[in-house]
């Protein structure tokens, strides 16, 4: 008797095959050299525990893929919000989107299972998902008033809303938490990259901006490195310097006064402290006060104070002696981590920018060599066969440089590009006509 195949088993097999195929496609789109740049040094050094520090990069990458899927549905809709996809395309989009969101959830479950430090994931969620989604949801142009013949700003409403969100986030987090993890996320993952993009069209401006950020970061980095790796030397930092950083960070020393909690002075002997703490604890013991939340809170405060002044007295005396350092120290350590994230992003983005520029140079060289006529008059060459031969001879040599055209520009062949090309031609001895 021929056994009939189980219909449910066949469906499960088809779904598994499909998602395995999707996983293969997903792996093919991973920027592996970026992953190697981030993780390989820690693996080579054998610091496997340090790898958890880079988990936010994976989280950000997964969120970026999800945003890419959502961008498809927004771009396929017209102004009247009518769907521009067929039913089959919509089904494919829905399946792909669910797959990408499942990867995000699996990653979060993995982090929770491994008990990894995920406090920085909130920052990457804002920078890699919330802000891009706002940008693609409001693509309508927002052009500012003109000044000297040019608009003051030319962007979309989504970009304007993102800028307002970043500004509000910086101000709110600084006022309510000071220079803490969330504020630093807004600063290094949103505000500074946004300004970087503004200066991306000029290497000189970009260099000045990055140098300024590095210079302003030095005091915070110095304290963060000393506090985390050289605690003995960090105790020698002048208190006046630490107090200045506390003002800038909108933070105040928050070391609790356990002497006041127990009602004793710092020179009280250990035996007296134990006796007083025991007396107060017995009076507020949960068996006596029941469920009174105020008295229970006071009981736990006394218990904590007793432990600090008896079992951990040396450590507490050190905290009290230099409250400024132990208040600003953890904030500077968080500053160091977020600065580190920003530097890695900066290096990787710079590498991608250089690769894109080399690709544009190759395209430009091909355009000139395939007789597609550039503006010979602006380049200072005669608009005839002789002038074109000179230009083709220059571009035909792979060793000759071409202008550095930034790929983020919407318009190529600007005055800066033309002047750059004229300078390169003059550098190899080509005589040019005056600039029109």
C-alpha positions in Angstrom: 0.0 0.0 0.0 1.4 3.4 -1.0 1.7 5.8 1.9 0.2 9.3 1.2 2.6 12.2 2.0 1.6 14.2 5.1 0.3 17.6 3.8 1.4 19.4 6.9 4.9 18.0 6.7 5.2 19.1 3.1 4.1 22.6 4.0 6.6 22.7 6.9 9.3 21.5 4.6 8.5 24.2 2.0 8.6 26.9 4.6 11.9 25.6 5.9 13.4 25.5 2.4 12.1 29.0 1.7 13.5 30.5 4.9 16.8 28.7 4.4 16.9 30.3 0.9 16.2 33.7 2.5 19.0 33.2 5.0 21.4 32.4 2.1 20.3 35.7 0.4 20.7 37.6 3.6 24.2 36.2 4.2 25.1 37.1 0.7 24.2 40.8 1.4 26.3 41.0 4.6 29.2 43.4 4.4 31.7 40.8 5.6 34.7 43.1 5.6 32.9 45.5 8.0 32.1 42.5 10.3 35.8 41.3 10.1 37.0 44.8 10.9 34.9 45.0 14.0 35.2 41.4 15.4 38.4 40.0 14.1 40.8 41.9 16.4 38.9 40.8 19.5 39.0 37.2 18.3 42.7 37.3 17.5 43.5 38.7 20.9 41.3 35.9 22.5 39.1 38.5 24.2 35.9 36.7 23.5 34.1 38.5 26.3 34.9 41.9 24.6 32.9 40.7 21.6 29.6 41.5 23.5 30.7 45.2 23.3 30.1 45.1 19.5 26.7 43.5 19.7 25.0 46.9 19.0 26.7 46.9 15.6 24.9 43.6 14.7 21.7 45.0 16.1 22.0 48.2 14.0 22.8 46.2 10.9 19.6 44.0 11.4 17.5 47.1 11.9 18.9 48.7 8.8 17.8 45.7 6.8 14.3 46.0 8.2 14.3 49.7 7.3 15.2 48.8 3.7 12.1 46.5 3.5 9.9 49.3 4.9 11.4 51.8 2.4 10.1 49.6 -0.5 6.5 49.9 0.6 6.8 53.6 1.1 8.5 54.2 -2.2 5.9 52.0 -4.0 3.0 54.3 -2.8 2.0 57.4 -4.6 0.8 60.7 -3.1 -2.7 59.4 -2.7 -1.4 56.4 -0.7 -2.5 53.9 -3.3 -0.5 50.8 -3.2 1.9 50.5 -6.1 2.6 46.8 -5.7 0.8 43.9 -7.2 -0.6 41.2 -4.9 2.4 38.9 -5.6 4.9 41.7 -4.9 3.0 42.6 -1.7 3.1 39.0 -0.5 6.9 38.8 -1.2 7.4 42.1 0.6 5.4 40.9 3.6 7.3 37.6 3.8 10.7 39.4 3.6 9.7 41.9 6.2 8.5 39.2 8.6 11.8 37.4 8.1 13.9 40.5 8.8 11.9 41.3 12.0 12.2 37.7 13.1 16.0 38.0 12.9 15.8 41.1 15.1 13.7 39.2 17.7 16.0 36.2 17.6 19.0 38.5 18.2 17.3 40.1 21.2 16.4 36.7 22.7 20.0 35.6 22.2 21.3 38.7 24.0 18.9 38.1 26.9 19.8 34.4 27.1 23.6 35.3 27.1 22.9 38.0 29.7 24.8 40.5 27.5 25.0 44.2 28.3 22.3 45.6 26.1 22.0 49.1 27.5 23.4 50.6 24.3 20.9 48.9 22.1 18.4 51.7 22.8 20.7 54.2 21.1 21.2 52.0 18.1 17.4 51.5 17.8 16.9 55.3 17.6 19.7 55.8 15.1 19.2 52.7 12.9 15.4 52.4 12.9 13.4 55.4 14.4 15.2 58.2 12.5 15.4 56.4 9.1 11.7 55.5 9.4 10.8 59.1 10.0 12.9 60.1 7.0 11.2 57.7 4.6 7.7 58.3 5.9 7.8 62.1 5.1 9.5 62.4 1.7 7.8 65.7 0.8 10.3 68.6 0.0 10.9 71.3 2.6 12.7 74.2 0.9 13.6 77.2 3.1 13.6 80.9 2.2 16.2 82.1 -0.2 19.2 84.2 0.9 21.7 85.5 -1.7 19.9 83.5 -4.4 20.1 80.2 -2.5 17.7 78.5 -0.2 18.8 78.3 3.4 17.9 74.7 3.5 16.8 72.2 0.9 15.7 68.9 2.4 12.6 66.7 3.0 10.2 67.1 5.9 11.4 63.7 7.2 14.9 65.1 7.5 13.6 68.2 9.2 11.6 66.1 11.7 14.7 64.0 12.4 16.8 67.1 13.1 14.1 68.4 15.5 14.0 65.0 17.2 17.8 65.0 17.7 17.8 68.5 19.1 15.0 67.8 21.4 16.6 64.5 22.5 19.9 66.2 23.3 18.3 69.0 25.3 15.9 66.8 27.2 18.4 64.1 28.1 21.0 66.6 29.3 18.4 68.5 31.4 17.0 65.4 33.1 19.9 62.9 33.2 23.0 64.9 32.3 25.7 63.5 30.2 24.6 59.9 30.5 24.3 56.9 28.2 21.1 58.1 26.4 22.5 61.6 25.9 25.8 60.2 24.5 23.8 58.0 22.1 22.0 61.1 20.7 25.4 62.8 20.5 27.6 60.2 18.9 25.1 58.1 16.9 22.8 60.9 15.7 24.0 64.5 16.1 27.6 64.2 15.1 27.0 61.8 12.1 24.3 64.3 10.9 26.8 67.1 10.9 29.4 64.8 9.3 27.0 64.4 6.4 26.8 68.2 6.0 30.5 68.4 5.7 30.9 65.3 3.5 31.2 67.4 0.3 34.5 68.8 1.3 37.5 66.9 2.6 38.9 70.1 4.2 35.7 70.8 6.1 35.3 67.2 7.1 38.9 67.1 8.5 38.4 70.3 10.5 35.1 68.9 11.9 36.5 65.5 12.9 39.6 67.2 14.4 37.4 69.5 16.5 35.3 66.6 17.8 38.5 64.7 18.7 39.9 67.8 20.5 36.8 68.5 22.5 36.6 64.8 23.4 40.1 64.6 25.0 39.2 65.7 28.6 36.3 63.2 28.8 38.4 60.4 27.2 41.3 61.0 29.5 39.1 60.7 32.6 37.3 57.6 31.1 40.5 55.8 30.3 42.1 56.6 33.7 39.0 55.7 35.7 38.5 52.4 33.9 42.1 51.2 33.3 44.3 53.2 35.7 42.2 53.8 38.9 45.3 54.5 41.0 46.3 57.4 38.8 42.7 58.7 38.5 42.7 59.5 42.2 45.4 62.1 41.5 43.3 64.2 39.1 42.6 67.7 40.5 39.2 68.1 42.0 38.7 71.5 40.4 39.1 69.9 37.0 36.5 67.2 37.9 34.1 69.8 39.2 34.3 71.7 35.9 33.4 68.5 34.0 30.5 67.9 36.4 29.1 71.3 35.6 29.4 70.6 31.8 27.8 67.2 32.3 24.9 68.6 34.4 25.7 66.1 37.2 26.2 66.3 40.9 27.9 63.9 43.3 25.4 61.3 44.3 27.3 59.2 46.9 24.8 58.6 49.7 25.8 59.8 53.2 25.5 56.5 55.2 26.9 58.2 58.4 23.8 60.4 58.4 21.5 57.4 57.8 22.8 55.7 60.9 23.2 59.0 62.8 26.9 58.5 63.6 30.0 60.5 62.9 32.9 59.3 60.6 35.2 58.7 63.6 32.7 56.4 65.4 34.3 53.0 66.1 33.1 49.8 64.4 31.6 48.3 67.5 29.3 51.3 68.1 28.2 51.4 64.4 27.3 47.7 64.6 25.3 48.2 67.8 23.4 51.3 66.5 22.6 49.6 63.1 21.4 46.5 64.9 19.1 48.5 67.2 17.6 50.4 64.2 17.2 47.3 62.1 15.3 45.5 64.9 13.0 48.4 65.3 12.1 48.4 61.6 12.2 44.7 61.0 9.6 43.5 58.5 8.1 41.1 61.1 7.3 44.2 63.2 6.3 46.8 60.6 4.4 44.5 58.3 3.8 45.9 54.8 4.4 49.6 55.6 6.4 50.7 52.4 8.0 53.7 54.1 9.4 51.8 57.1 10.5 48.9 54.8 12.4 51.3 52.6 14.0 52.8 55.7 14.9 49.3 56.9 16.7 48.5 53.7 18.5 51.8 53.7 19.8 51.1 57.2 20.9 47.6 56.2 22.7 49.0 53.2 24.4 51.7 55.3 25.5 49.1 57.9 27.1 46.9 55.2 28.9 49.9 53.7 30.3 51.1 57.1 31.3 47.7 58.3 32.0 45.1 55.6 33.0 47.6 52.9 34.3 50.5 55.0 37.6 51.0 53.0 35.8 51.2 49.7 33.2 53.6 51.1 35.8 55.9 52.6 37.4 56.0 49.2 34.1 57.0 47.5 33.4 59.7 50.1 36.9 61.1 49.8 36.7 61.7 46.1 33.0 62.0 45.2 33.6 64.0 42.1 35.7 61.3 40.5 33.3 58.5 41.3 30.4 60.6 39.9 32.0 61.7 36.7 34.1 58.6 36.2 31.3 56.2 35.1 29.9 58.9 32.8 33.3 59.4 31.2 33.7 55.6 30.8 30.3 55.6 28.9 31.6 58.6 26.9 34.7 56.5 25.9 32.5 53.6 24.8 30.2 55.7 22.6 33.2 57.7 21.2 34.7 54.3 20.3 31.5 53.3 18.5 31.6 56.6 16.6 35.2 56.2 15.6 34.6 52.7 14.2 31.6 54.0 12.2 33.7 56.9 11.0 36.5 54.6 9.8 34.2 52.2 8.0 32.2 55.0 6.4 35.4 56.7 5.2 36.5 53.4 3.7 33.2 53.0 1.9 33.3 56.7 0.7 36.8 56.1 -0.8 35.6 53.0 -2.5 32.6 54.9 -3.9 34.9 57.7 -5.1 37.2 55.3 -6.9 34.1 53.8 -8.6 33.0 57.3 -9.7 36.5 58.0 -11.0 36.4 54.8 -13.0 33.0 55.8 -14.5 34.2 59.3 -15.3 37.3 57.9 -17.0 35.1 55.5 -19.1 32.7 58.4 -20.0 35.6 60.5 -21.4 37.2 57.5 -23.2 34.0 56.5 -24.9 33.6 59.9 -26.8 30.8 61.2 -24.6 31.7 64.9 -24.9 32.4 66.9 -21.6 32.4 70.6 -21.4 35.8 71.3 -23.2 35.4 75.0 -22.9 35.2 74.9 -19.1 38.2 72.6 -19.0 40.3 75.0 -21.0 40.7 72.7 -24.0 39.8 73.4 -27.6 36.4 71.9 -28.6 37.8 69.8 -31.5 39.6 66.5 -32.1 42.9 67.8 -30.9 41.4 68.9 -27.5 39.6 65.6 -27.1 42.7 63.7 -27.9 44.6 65.5 -25.2 41.9 64.7 -22.7 41.6 61.1 -23.8 45.4 60.7 -23.6 45.4 62.0 -20.0 42.5 59.8 -18.9 43.7 56.8 -20.8 46.7 56.6 -18.4 45.5 54.7 -15.3 48.3 56.3 -13.2 46.9 59.8 -13.8 44.5 61.1 -11.1 41.0 62.4 -11.6 39.0 64.8 -9.5 37.7 63.5 -6.1 34.0 63.7 -6.7 32.0 63.1 -3.5 29.2 60.5 -4.1 26.7 62.3 -1.8 26.4 65.2 -4.2 23.2 65.4 -6.2 25.0 67.3 -9.1 28.3 66.3 -10.6 30.6 68.5 -12.5 30.5 71.5 -10.1 32.9 74.4 -10.3 35.1 72.7 -7.7 35.4 69.5 -9.8 36.2 71.6 -13.0 38.9 73.5 -11.2 40.3 70.3 -9.8 40.5 68.7 -13.3 42.1 71.9 -14.7 44.7 71.7 -12.0 45.5 68.0 -12.8 45.9 68.8 -16.5 48.1 71.7 -15.8 50.2 69.5 -13.5 51.2 67.3 -16.4 52.1 70.3 -18.6 48.9 70.8 -20.6 48.4 74.4 -21.6 44.8 75.5 -21.0 42.7 78.5 -22.1 41.7 80.9 -19.4 38.8 80.0 -17.2 35.6 81.4 -18.8 
